Amino acid sequence: MLSVERAKRKIRAVIAGSRVPEDPRHADNTLEWLLRLQPDADEALQIAALAHDIDRATPEHIRREDYRDYDAFKADHAQRSARLLRGILEDRGVEGAIVKEACRLVVVHEVGGDPRSDLLKDADSISYFDVNLPLYYRREGWAETKRRSCWGYRRLSPRAQEIVKHIGYQEEALVHLLREVIHDNAR
């Protein structure tokens, strides 16, 4: 599947241009978590894991401050990421069924709704706690990071919540923040 490998290289190249420093690592880390959760994940899932946030890597990305509702912002971000991904995949001659499924998964990666999209949502959310949270905290501060972390923790499956409970940080403030998030969202 040379076309799929070319597409993955292009996705990584686009994401490497993001102004958000954690984006390239988050894309690869989401793929790593997907493969830990489901080692036999197919190409569509793997592509979706890499490209789910590709919108953020473009100058015209969807901006949080343009939305009053966080979920509406996330939905538009997912839609735009899927459109960008479709162009990359089609330009590289990726099989139509893979294009369709990878883009469908990206559209629903924030909300899930079926086993495949729930798996991607978990991988994405685990990666937020694994990779993004420390840099997000430095950029956004305690209150916004806690709000975003509570949102992300609530969307995790029970299996993924157990994984996140064991993520550690060097910075004591982040350890405390994660403890608060877990405590505030105990089921």
Secondary structure as UniProt FT lines:
FT   HELIX           2..16
FT   TURN            21..22
FT   HELIX           23..37
FT   TURN            39..40
FT   HELIX           43..51
FT   TURN            52..53
FT   HELIX           54..57
FT   TURN            59..60
FT   HELIX           64..66
FT   HELIX           70..91
FT   TURN            92..93
FT   HELIX           96..107
FT   TURN            108..111
FT   HELIX           115..127
FT   HELIX           128..132
FT   HELIX           133..154
FT   HELIX           158..165
FT   HELIX           172..184
//
